[in-house]
Amino acid sequence: MNELLRLPSLTALRAFYATARLGSMKEAASYLFVTPSSVSHQIRNLEEELRTELFERGFRSLKLTDKGRVLFDALHQAFRQISTGIERISQQATPAVLNVYTSPLFAAKWLLPRLSDFEVAHPQIPIRVETTQTVDLTHGNPDVILRYSNSVPDETSNAIHPLIDVTLIPVCSPDFFERNPIKSLYQLSQAVLLHDEGANKDNWLMGWQEFFSRVGLQQVGGGLQGKYFSNTYIAMESALASQGWVLAIEGLVRQDILSGRLVNPLDIKVETEAKYWLHVHNRLACRPEVDLFCTWIHQYCIAEAHTGFVPT
C-alpha cells in the first residue's frame, strides 16, 4: 500500500499522458472532457509534486523533457497493462459469440443435432452458426470453419484438423424403396436418381456416373434418369421426401439411417480421399471459447468414428 500512497494524482497523470500523446493541452482537454486551464493546472501540480519540469514550453508548442519522456513511457506501458487486464475481465464475464461457419448440409445433418451437447457442457459460450456455400476465412468473420475438401488444405495461417472421412452411399426413404424395390446395381442405375449439379460443377463430390464406375458398373444403358438440384442439401431433402435415390455422405446420414428415415438396402459404399476439415486461424486459437469448441468437436468425431454412436 505504501507504493500507492507515493503515487501522484491519477487525474494529473492522465492529463499529462493525454497532453504528451496529443501534443496539445487543448486537444487533451477535449479528449478528457475538461477545460484547457484544468489540464494546465493538473500538469503544473504534477511538476511541482515531482520537482521537475515535464515539458519544454515554446510558442504554441510543447516538447517533452528527458524526465517527461521517462514518465510518459512508464505511463504508456502501465495504461496498456490496465487496458489489457480490463479486457480480459470483460471477456471472462461475457464471452464473445463463437462464430461457426459451415455449409447448410453439414450444419443440418451433423452439427446441429450434436451442438446441444456442447451447449450443455459450456452454457456460458454463445454460439452463432452461419451457413454459406462459400466457406472460407476470407468471407465474413468466422472463428471456426467446418468444410469439405478433396485434399489436405494448404493454408499455413490456419490450424487444420481432419474431422470426418467422406464415404458415399446410395440411400432413399423406406417408403420410396417399398414402392420401387431394387436388388442390383443395374436396377439402381435405372431408378430415379437425384443429381447434385452444384457438387458436380464444383468437382467437390462425385456424381452418379463416377459412382457406378467406381463400383464396377461401367456401362449404364439409356443414360441416367432422375431429377437435378443446385446443391446437396436440397437433393438430400428430396430423398427424405421419397423423391428418389441420393448419393449421401455416410457420416452425415448415419442418424437418418438409424432412425429409419433413410435406408441403404444394397449395402454399397465408396470410400474417397475427401474429408471434412476443421479450420481455425492461428491468431484465434488462443481464445478459450475457440479452444473449447475445437477440442469438443475433435473428440466427438473420434468417439463417433470408433463407437458409431449418434445422438438422437
C-alpha positions in Angstrom: 0.0 0.0 0.0 3.0 2.3 0.5 3.6 2.4 -3.2 0.0 3.7 -3.8 0.4 6.4 -1.2 3.6 7.7 -3.1 1.8 7.9 -6.4 0.8 11.3 -7.8 -2.9 12.0 -8.5 -4.3 9.7 -11.3 -6.1 12.8 -12.7 -2.9 14.6 -13.1 -1.2 11.6 -14.6 -4.0 11.3 -17.2 -3.8 15.0 -18.0 0.0 14.7 -18.6 -0.3 11.5 -20.6 -3.1 12.9 -22.9 -1.2 16.1 -23.4 2.1 14.2 -24.3 0.3 11.9 -26.7 -1.7 14.6 -28.4 0.9 17.3 -28.3 -1.6 20.0 -27.1 -3.3 20.9 -23.8 -6.3 22.0 -25.9 -6.6 18.6 -27.6 -6.0 16.8 -24.3 -8.8 18.9 -22.7 -11.2 17.9 -25.5 -10.2 14.3 -25.1 -10.7 14.3 -21.3 -13.9 16.5 -21.5 -12.4 19.2 -19.3 -11.2 22.8 -19.9 -7.6 23.6 -21.1 -7.0 25.5 -17.9 -7.9 22.4 -15.9 -5.3 20.4 -17.8 -2.7 23.1 -17.4 -3.4 23.2 -13.7 -3.1 19.5 -13.3 0.3 19.4 -15.1 1.6 22.3 -13.0 0.7 20.5 -9.8 2.3 17.3 -11.1 5.5 19.1 -11.9 5.6 20.7 -8.5 5.0 17.4 -6.8 7.8 15.7 -8.8 10.0 18.8 -8.5 10.9 18.8 -12.2 9.6 20.2 -15.5 8.0 17.6 -17.8 7.5 19.8 -20.8 9.6 22.4 -22.6 7.1 25.1 -23.4 7.6 27.1 -26.6 5.4 29.5 -28.6 2.4 27.3 -29.2 4.4 24.1 -28.8 5.1 21.6 -26.2 8.1 19.2 -26.1 8.8 16.5 -23.5 11.9 16.9 -21.4 14.1 13.9 -20.8 12.4 13.2 -17.5 9.0 13.8 -19.1 9.8 11.1 -21.7 10.7 8.7 -18.9 7.3 9.3 -17.2 5.4 9.1 -20.5 7.0 5.8 -21.4 6.2 4.4 -17.9 2.6 5.6 -18.1 2.1 4.2 -21.7 3.1 0.8 -20.6 1.1 0.9 -17.4 -2.1 2.1 -19.1 -1.7 -0.6 -21.7 -1.5 -3.2 -19.0 -4.5 -1.8 -17.3 -6.5 -1.9 -20.6 -5.4 -5.5 -21.2 -6.5 -6.6 -17.7 -9.9 -4.9 -18.1 -10.4 -6.5 -21.5 -9.6 -10.0 -20.0 -12.0 -9.4 -17.2 -14.7 -8.3 -19.6 -14.1 -11.4 -21.8 -14.3 -13.7 -18.8 -17.5 -12.0 -17.6 -19.2 -12.0 -21.0 -17.6 -14.5 -23.5 -17.6 -13.3 -27.1 -20.0 -15.0 -29.5 -18.4 -18.0 -31.2 -18.9 -17.7 -35.0 -19.0 -21.1 -36.7 -19.2 -21.2 -40.5 -20.1 -24.2 -42.4 -22.3 -25.5 -45.3 -26.1 -25.9 -45.0 -25.7 -29.6 -45.4 -23.1 -30.1 -42.6 -25.0 -27.8 -40.3 -28.3 -29.6 -40.7 -27.1 -33.2 -40.9 -24.2 -33.2 -38.4 -23.5 -30.1 -36.4 -27.0 -29.0 -35.1 -28.1 -32.5 -33.9 -24.9 -32.6 -31.8 -24.5 -28.9 -30.8 -26.7 -29.2 -27.7 -24.0 -31.4 -26.1 -21.5 -28.6 -26.3 -24.1 -26.1 -25.1 -24.8 -28.3 -22.0 -21.1 -28.6 -21.3 -20.4 -24.9 -21.9 -23.6 -22.9 -21.3 -21.6 -19.7 -20.9 -20.5 -19.6 -24.5 -23.0 -18.2 -27.0 -22.7 -19.7 -30.5 -23.7 -18.4 -33.9 -23.9 -20.8 -36.8 -23.5 -19.2 -40.2 -24.3 -21.4 -43.3 -22.9 -20.5 -46.7 -21.9 -22.3 -49.8 -18.6 -20.3 -49.9 -16.9 -21.5 -46.7 -13.5 -19.9 -46.1 -11.7 -17.5 -43.8 -11.9 -14.6 -46.3 -15.7 -14.2 -46.1 -17.5 -12.8 -43.1 -16.0 -13.0 -39.6 -15.6 -16.7 -38.8 -13.9 -18.0 -35.7 -14.1 -21.7 -36.7 -14.8 -23.2 -40.2 -16.0 -26.7 -40.9 -15.7 -27.6 -44.6 -15.2 -30.3 -47.2 -12.0 -30.7 -49.2 -10.8 -33.4 -51.6 -7.3 -33.0 -50.3 -5.3 -31.6 -47.3 -5.9 -27.9 -47.4 -2.7 -25.9 -47.8 -3.2 -22.9 -45.5 -0.2 -22.1 -43.4 -2.0 -19.4 -41.5 -4.6 -21.8 -40.1 -4.7 -24.6 -37.7 -6.3 -27.5 -39.6 -7.6 -30.8 -38.3 -9.4 -33.7 -40.1 -12.9 -34.4 -38.8 -14.9 -36.9 -40.9 -13.9 -39.2 -43.7 -16.1 -38.9 -46.8 -17.6 -42.3 -47.7 -20.5 -42.3 -50.2 -23.6 -44.5 -50.0 -26.8 -44.6 -52.1 -29.8 -44.0 -49.9 -33.6 -43.4 -50.3 -36.6 -43.3 -47.9 -38.2 -46.6 -46.8 -41.5 -45.5 -48.5 -39.8 -44.9 -51.8 -38.0 -48.3 -51.6 -41.2 -50.1 -50.8 -42.9 -48.6 -53.9 -39.8 -49.0 -56.1 -37.8 -52.1 -54.8 -34.5 -52.9 -56.4 -32.0 -55.7 -55.9 -29.0 -54.9 -58.0 -26.6 -52.1 -59.1 -28.0 -52.1 -62.6 -31.6 -51.7 -61.2 -30.3 -48.8 -59.2 -28.8 -47.2 -62.3 -32.3 -47.3 -63.9 -34.1 -45.9 -60.9 -35.0 -42.3 -60.2 -31.7 -40.7 -59.2 -31.3 -37.3 -57.5 -28.4 -35.4 -59.1 -26.5 -32.7 -57.3 -25.4 -30.3 -60.1 -23.6 -28.0 -57.7 -21.3 -30.8 -56.4 -20.6 -32.0 -59.9 -19.9 -28.5 -61.2 -17.5 -27.6 -58.4 -15.9 -31.1 -58.5 -16.3 -31.4 -54.7 -18.3 -34.6 -54.7 -18.6 -37.4 -57.3 -21.8 -37.8 -59.3 -23.7 -40.9 -60.1 -21.8 -41.7 -63.3 -18.5 -41.8 -61.4 -20.1 -43.7 -58.5 -21.3 -46.5 -60.8 -17.8 -46.7 -62.4 -16.2 -47.0 -59.0 -18.4 -49.9 -58.0 -17.8 -51.8 -61.3 -20.8 -50.9 -63.4 -19.1 -49.4 -66.5 -21.9 -49.3 -69.0 -25.2 -47.7 -68.0 -27.7 -48.3 -70.7 -30.0 -45.4 -71.8 -28.2 -42.8 -69.6 -29.1 -41.9 -66.0 -32.6 -40.6 -65.3 -33.9 -38.6 -62.4 -34.1 -35.0 -61.0 -31.4 -32.3 -60.8 -30.7 -29.9 -58.0 -28.5 -26.9 -57.4 -27.0 -28.1 -54.1 -26.5 -31.2 -52.0 -28.8 -30.1 -49.2 -31.9 -29.8 -51.5 -31.1 -33.2 -53.1 -30.9 -34.7 -49.6 -34.2 -33.2 -48.5 -35.8 -34.6 -51.7 -34.7 -38.1 -50.8 -36.2 -37.7 -47.4 -39.4 -36.7 -49.1 -39.5 -40.0 -51.0 -38.5 -38.5 -54.4 -35.7 -40.9 -55.3 -32.1 -42.1 -54.6 -29.4 -39.7 -53.5 -25.6 -40.2 -53.1 -25.0 -39.3 -49.4 -22.0 -38.9 -47.2 -22.3 -41.8 -44.7 -21.1 -39.8 -41.7 -23.8 -37.1 -42.3 -26.8 -39.5 -42.7 -26.0 -42.1 -40.0 -28.6 -40.6 -37.8 -31.2 -40.8 -40.6 -30.4 -44.4 -41.2 -30.5 -45.4 -37.5 -33.8 -43.6 -37.1 -35.3 -45.3 -40.2 -35.8 -42.1 -42.2 -33.3 -43.4 -44.9 -32.2 -46.9 -46.0 -29.2 -48.3 -47.8 -30.6 -51.7 -48.8 -27.8 -52.6 -51.3 -25.2 -52.1 -48.5 -22.8 -50.4 -51.0 -20.3 -47.8 -50.2 -17.4 -46.0 -51.9 -14.6 -44.6 -49.9 -13.0 -41.3 -51.1 -9.9 -39.3 -50.3 -12.0 -36.4 -49.2 -12.7 -35.3 -45.6 -14.5 -32.6 -43.6 -11.9 -30.4 -42.0 -11.8 -28.0 -39.1 -10.1 -24.7 -39.8 -9.1 -22.1 -37.1 -6.9 -19.0 -37.9 -3.8 -19.2 -35.8 -4.5 -15.8 -34.3 -7.7 -17.1 -32.8 -6.5 -20.4 -31.4 -5.7 -18.9 -28.0 -9.2 -17.7 -27.3 -10.7 -20.0 -24.6 -14.1 -20.5 -26.3 -12.4 -21.4 -29.6 -10.1 -23.9 -28.0 -13.1 -25.5 -26.1 -15.2 -25.8 -29.2 -12.3 -27.3 -31.3 -11.5 -29.8 -28.5 -15.1 -30.8 -28.2 -15.8 -31.4 -31.9 -12.5 -33.2 -32.5 -13.1 -35.6 -29.5 -16.7 -36.1 -30.6 -15.7 -37.1 -34.1 -13.1 -39.5 -32.8 -15.6 -41.1 -30.4 -18.3 -41.4 -33.1 -15.9 -42.9 -35.6 -14.9 -45.6 -33.1 -18.2 -46.4 -31.5 -20.8 -45.4 -34.1 -22.8 -43.5 -31.5 -25.1 -40.9 -32.8 -27.2 -38.6 -30.6 -31.0 -38.9 -31.1 
